[in-house]
């Protein structure tokens, strides 16, 4: 890939450069898998370019990543865990002694590739849902005593639903690409769910604990161990920042429970799989049973609705604005993504009662605490 070897030359890598290939399916940053040969053995690394349009100060993204991974690494050491380097991300320093390289235009960071692990873009089995949710639960359990003041806000108002709705309405008014005429049904749907914003405001009044949250809890941000499919390591920490637990739980529901990808062109295939939701809740709450408050647990399903609605609004806003935020492969890509979110939200609404029963089944009510541990 163009300029990749030149960028890599600024990091302390030993051996002969062999290859570089695009890696993963993220919508925001450029991620490249690079291979070197060192002493007859292939060594792999992940090279990432941080999107400066999305992240206004990429340096704080890297600082957050270092602070969070150092904290988790110490927890693993204290617990006498083995193979720690496959259970937490490890960034490499550049030749200038920093954990990034700036080429006068973009910020790049280099990460050791986790061998013996794989990712999937879609949850196909209950075991996958359980293991990935368990890994996210461990991630937040390890960070339950992390000082949130040491973690920067990587994107201001990232989960401010009122702001997202206002941005959506502004995009309609501007209609930069003359696309509003194409989506009367989607605009109507978006307005019909605006009551969720009032529910979001009500949640804020509960003063839910502020924790370190991942904010992109897709299945493909968990490295699964080959052979066992155990959730090994949480990756893609660019949006790690202080927030409420409902954001991460909601995004797991959003990305785990549909039987098709969020890019599916036929939204009739989208629904919330209750069996996958059951496995997700079992894995996640199984790790966090001593950390969460009763208000947090009682709001989890509502949190899922809010996050799905928020993402529908974000995709629709980006479609109207000319696809400036998310990577797209065709003109209607963001619109189809938005339609799928609305279909998923409708399915969640229909199954709210069963979802809440599932939460109660795994909620360990006798272990609730009132403060962050």
SVG drawing of the C-alpha trace seen along z (x, -y; Angstrom):
<svg xmlns="http://www.w3.org/2000/svg" viewBox="-45 -25 62 51">
<polyline fill="none" stroke="black" stroke-width="0.4" points="0.0,0.0 1.2,-3.5 3.5,-5.2 2.9,-2.4 6.5,-1.2 7.6,-4.8 5.3,-5.3 6.5,-2.1 10.1,-3.1 9.4,-5.6 8.7,-2.8 11.1,-0.5 10.4,2.7 13.0,5.3 13.2,7.4 12.3,7.2 9.1,5.6 7.0,8.2 3.4,7.0 0.6,4.7 -3.1,5.3 -6.3,3.5 -7.7,5.1 -11.1,5.2 -14.4,3.5 -14.4,0.3 -16.3,-2.8 -13.9,-5.4 -10.2,-4.8 -7.8,-3.2 -6.5,0.1 -3.7,2.0 -2.2,5.5 1.5,5.4 3.9,8.4 7.7,8.5 10.2,11.3 12.5,11.4 15.0,14.2 13.0,16.5 9.7,15.9 6.8,13.7 5.8,10.9 2.5,9.1 1.4,5.6 -1.6,3.4 -1.0,-0.1 -3.8,-2.6 -4.4,-6.1 -6.6,-8.1 -9.3,-9.9 -8.7,-13.6 -12.1,-14.6 -13.8,-12.6 -11.2,-12.9 -10.2,-16.6 -7.1,-15.9 -5.8,-12.4 -3.1,-12.7 -5.8,-12.3 -7.1,-9.2 -3.6,-7.6 -3.2,-8.9 -6.5,-7.4 -5.5,-4.1 -2.2,-4.0 -3.7,-4.9 -6.5,-2.4 -4.4,0.5 -1.8,-0.2 -4.5,0.0 -5.9,3.3 -2.4,4.8 -1.7,4.1 -5.0,5.8 -3.9,8.8 -0.5,8.9 -2.1,8.6 -4.4,11.5 -1.4,13.7 -2.9,14.0 -0.7,15.6 -0.2,14.6 -1.1,11.0 0.0,9.7 -2.9,11.4 -5.4,10.1 -4.7,6.4 -3.6,4.2 0.1,3.2 1.2,0.1 4.7,-0.3 6.7,-3.5 8.0,-5.3 11.6,-6.3 10.9,-9.6 9.8,-7.8 6.1,-8.5 3.3,-6.0 2.4,-7.6 4.0,-9.1 2.8,-12.3 3.6,-12.7 2.6,-16.4 -0.8,-15.4 -2.0,-12.3 -1.4,-10.5 -0.4,-6.8 0.0,-4.3 1.3,-0.7 -0.1,2.2 1.2,5.7 -1.0,8.1 -2.7,10.7 -1.7,14.1 -4.0,17.1 -7.1,15.0 -9.7,13.9 -12.7,11.6 -16.1,11.9 -18.4,9.2 -21.6,10.8 -22.8,12.8 -23.8,16.3 -24.1,18.3 -25.1,17.9 -21.5,18.8 -20.1,15.9 -22.5,13.5 -21.8,14.8 -18.0,14.7 -17.9,11.3 -20.2,9.8 -18.2,11.4 -15.1,9.8 -16.7,6.4 -17.9,7.1 -14.4,7.9 -13.1,4.8 -15.4,2.6 -14.8,4.5 -11.1,4.0 -11.7,0.2 -14.4,-0.1 -11.8,-1.8 -10.1,-3.8 -10.0,-7.6 -12.3,-8.9 -10.6,-12.3 -7.6,-10.7 -9.6,-9.9 -10.3,-12.6 -13.5,-13.1 -12.5,-11.9 -15.7,-13.1 -17.7,-15.8 -21.4,-15.0 -20.9,-11.6 -24.1,-10.2 -26.0,-13.5 -29.3,-12.4 -30.8,-15.9 -27.8,-17.2 -28.1,-14.3 -31.8,-15.1 -31.0,-18.8 -28.2,-18.0 -30.7,-15.7 -33.2,-18.5 -30.6,-21.0 -29.5,-18.6 -33.1,-18.5 -33.3,-22.3 -30.0,-22.6 -30.6,-19.6 -27.1,-20.0 -27.4,-17.1 -31.1,-17.5 -31.9,-14.1 -34.7,-15.0 -37.3,-14.4 -36.2,-10.7 -36.9,-9.9 -40.3,-11.0 -41.0,-7.7 -37.6,-7.7 -38.1,-11.3 -41.5,-10.4 -40.2,-7.4 -37.4,-9.4 -39.9,-12.0 -42.2,-9.2 -39.5,-8.0 -38.5,-11.4 -40.1,-10.5 -36.9,-8.5 -35.1,-11.8 -37.4,-12.6 -36.5,-9.2 -32.8,-10.0 -33.2,-13.2 -35.0,-11.3 -32.1,-8.9 -29.6,-11.7 -31.7,-13.0 -31.0,-9.6 -27.3,-10.5 -26.1,-7.1 -22.5,-6.4 -19.9,-7.8 -17.6,-5.0 -15.0,-4.3 -17.0,-3.1 -15.8,-1.7 -18.6,-3.3 -18.1,-0.9 -19.0,2.5 -19.4,4.4 -18.5,8.1 -15.6,7.4 -13.9,5.3 -13.4,8.5 -10.5,10.8 -11.7,14.4 -9.3,17.3 -8.9,19.8 -10.3,23.2 -12.2,22.1 -13.8,18.8 -13.1,17.4 -13.2,13.6 -9.5,12.6 -9.1,8.9 -11.1,5.7 -9.7,3.7 -10.3,0.4 -10.1,-1.9 -10.4,-5.2 -13.8,-6.1 -12.9,-5.0 -14.1,-7.9 -16.2,-8.6 -19.9,-7.7 -22.7,-5.6 -22.8,-1.8 -26.1,-1.9 -24.2,-3.2 -22.0,-0.1 -24.8,2.3 -27.1,0.7 -24.5,0.8 -24.0,4.5 -27.7,5.1 -27.6,3.0 -24.8,4.9 -25.1,8.4 -28.8,9.3 -29.7,8.7 -29.3,11.8 -27.9,9.6 -25.2,6.9 -26.2,3.3 -25.3,2.8 -28.1,5.3 -30.1,3.9 -33.3,5.6 -34.5,4.3 -37.2,6.9 -34.5,9.3 -33.7,7.3 -35.1,8.2 -33.9,8.6 -32.9,12.3 -34.0,13.0 -31.8,16.1 -28.7,14.0 -29.9,11.3 -30.1,13.9 -26.5,15.0 -25.3,11.4 -26.9,10.5 -25.7,13.7 -22.1,13.0 -22.1,9.3 -23.9,9.2 -22.0,12.3 -18.8,10.2 -20.4,7.0 -22.6,8.4 -20.7,6.6 -20.3,3.3 -23.7,2.1 -26.3,0.2 -30.0,1.1 -30.8,-2.0 -28.3,-0.9 -29.7,2.6 -33.3,1.4 -32.5,-1.0 -30.5,1.4 -33.4,2.2 -34.2,-1.5 -30.5,-2.1 -30.7,0.3 -33.6,-1.6 -31.9,-4.9 -28.6,-3.8 -30.4,-2.1 -32.5,-5.2 -29.4,-7.4 -27.6,-5.4 -30.5,-5.5 -30.5,-9.3 -26.7,-9.4 -26.9,-7.3 -29.8,-9.3 -28.1,-12.6 -25.0,-11.5 -27.0,-10.4 -28.8,-13.7 -25.5,-15.6 -23.7,-13.7 -22.0,-10.9 -19.3,-12.9 -18.8,-10.8 -19.1,-7.1 -17.4,-5.3 -19.9,-4.3 -19.7,-2.0 -22.7,-3.3 -25.1,-6.3 -27.8,-4.7 -25.5,-2.9 -26.1,-5.2 -29.9,-5.2 -30.0,-1.5 -28.1,-1.5 -30.7,-3.8 -33.6,-1.7 -32.0,1.3 -31.7,-0.5 -35.4,-1.6 -36.4,2.1 -34.3,3.3 -35.8,0.6 -39.3,1.7 -38.4,5.3 -37.0,4.3 -40.2,2.4 -42.2,5.5 -40.1,7.7 -39.4,5.3 -41.3,7.4 -39.2,10.5 -36.0,8.6 -36.7,7.2 -37.5,10.7 -34.1,11.8 -32.4,8.9 -34.1,9.9 -33.0,13.5 -29.3,12.5 -29.4,9.4 -28.2,10.8 -30.4,8.3 -28.9,9.3 -25.5,8.0 -26.5,4.5 -24.3,1.7 -25.0,-2.0 -21.7,-3.4 -19.0,-2.5 -16.6,0.0"/>
</svg>
